[in-house]
Each structure stands twice: as structure tokens, then as C-alpha cells.
């Protein structure tokens, strides 16, 4: 059977203090005094015979034992919380997804009805943002972000490698006589400056990485494509998100060269919540959808 479980109040105090590395902030979250949090953690340490925190004048830090225990305790409490939510009378579970605006509008939103049809008990709340999410402080279950937003305590599933290329209308290419990659330096361009610099250099354009002149930096590929479809310039985007426009000929890729980044767009959530049923259902679905999208896109003749 092992040792008897310590009091839940002591476990909760430790989990919150470990998360914040602060007895004060843990006390605020739990509605306790700082002295009560300190007392509960001392009880826990006495019970297991191991120090969990190093107490310094202005802060507390986890000991090696505390660091080992912390993620397991968080996971156990999350699992306990999920269990009560799933058997509570309320039949609906809310899944809060935070995603990049481009991924939401071009790819995720059109596909979500199929997830909802298969899982009618789960209600989706979708937030869009380019900023990274702090799961400890925000009411978000999963996020889709660039893999550079990932921390060691996150579980990560790559969805789309960052592969980008310029797109424009066929008419725009003709009007501006775009025949060589260097010709792009003379036209209006939209999109991430870092992607442009890397793509131009990779396409053999001298001084491509020194080019700093960008007409408009918005940070949302769908808006950049909207301007491009109006014949206002050339956008640097991930072509996989605009397969319909490329298939129909409304957009073209004037050059075959693809820019590649070591990052990817990934599904991310805390390792402590990996047992959550709603997260597992969404993870399995979204990973399969992304794989199907990549396969379909690879089959399109360029």
C-alpha cells in the first residue's frame, strides 16, 4: 500500500507554492495566510522527512526533492480535478484552445465541426493570439504556437513544419515583370521580415538578408494574403494554409524555392494535464487532421 497520503491541504499548499516559487502568491491563490501555507508545507516536510524548499530571506526555492515532487503533484491534482468535472452533473466539458490567428482562420475553424460532431459533450472556446500562454495563470487548456514558445514542462506535438514561400496573383507577377527572385526587392512585400530575409538569401539574392525595407508588417498571414489577392503586392506565407487559393489559381507561387525554419507550428499543453480526456481527444484528432492536410498538400503538383 505504501505510506498513508499526507493531508490534502498540505499537498495543495505545496503544489501552489512550488508553481509560484512563493508562499505569498500561493496563499493568495488558496485564500490562506502566508503563515498557514508555511505551516502546511512544514507539516508535509516533517511527514515525509525531506526538505522541499530552501527558505531564503526574500524568496523560497525548491530543493532537488521538491523539484522531483512538484510536477507529479500538479499532475495528480489536475487529474483529480478532471475526474470531478467529468462526473459532475454538468454534461458539457469546455475545451479552451488558444491558437495563432492564421491557423485559426485558414485551417482549424473550418475543421472544428468534425471534432464537435464526434465529441458533442465537449464545447470549444477558441482564443486567437500571437503571444505565448502561461498555463498556470490563464484559463487555457491547449495552445497552437511556434515551437519556440515551448517550455520543458510542456508536452509538444508538431503539426506543421515552418515552410514558407512568396505568393501573389498571376496578374501582379506580369504587371511587375517578376522573373527572378531579386525582382521581389522592387515590389511591395508583406509578411515576416525574418522569413523574407531567409527566403531571399536561400534563393540566391545577394544582400537578401540585409534587406530591411518592408511595406507592411502585420503578423497575420490571412491579412497579408487578402492584400495580395487585391493585387497590392507579394506575401510571404506558409503555402499549406492557402492550398485552396493556389489550387484554384487565384494565387501563384512565382518561384519554387521554399524557406525552411527549424521551428514548427505545434500543439502544446502542460505535461501535468496529459491524462485529461478532453485534451487527449483533441490531441489525437488535431494531429491526425494535420497529417492528412500535409499528405494532401504534398500530392498537389507545384
Secondary structure, 3 states (H helix, E strand, C coil): CCCCCCCHHHHHHHHHHHHHCCHHHHHHHHCCCHHHHHHHHHHHHHHHCCCCEEECCCCEEECHHHHHHHHHHHHHHHHHHHHHHHHCCCCCEEEEEEECHHHHHHHHHHHHHHHHHHCCCEEEEEEECCCCCCCCCCCCCEEEEEHHHCCCCEEEEEEEEEEEEEEECHHHHHHCCCCCHHHHHHCCEECCHHHHHHHHHHCCCCCHHHCCCCCECCCCHHHHHHHHHCCCCEEEECHHHHHHHHHHCCCECCCCCCEEEEEEEEEEEEHHHCCCHHHHHHHHHHHHHHHHHHHHHHCCCC
